[in-house]
Amino acid sequence: MKLLILFLNKEEYLNQILEAFLELDITGATVIDSVGMGRILAHDIPIFAGFQNLLQDTRPGNKTIFSVISENKIETLTKEVEHILGNLDDPGNGVLLTLPIDFVKGVPVHR
């Protein structure tokens, strides 16, 4: 099992991403509002206000999605996410990562 974390910079694609999860029988995820470091530095900390021009593409907020998934779904889900968002290696599209889980209770994992 893996903990999948998707930092979704393009909030307008949230529903499509969650639909892709469902199509792959990933029925559980937690979605939280999040703010990137660039946004905080450029807009909330006065000493870094001069960097606003450098960080002009910084979005006001984003979503972070957490889900426990089977390892065999990672590749397919990554392809679906990139089909929706574009190549994740391109700046601004998002970040997807997984971490190993050595224990979980209370979460059904579909294989």
Secondary structure, DSSP 8 states (H G I E B T S, - for coil): -EEEEEEES-GGGHHHHHHHHHHTT----EEEEE--HHHHHHHT-GGGGGGGGTTTT--S-EEEEEEEE-GGGHHHHHHHHHHHH--TTSTTS-EEEEEE-S---S-----
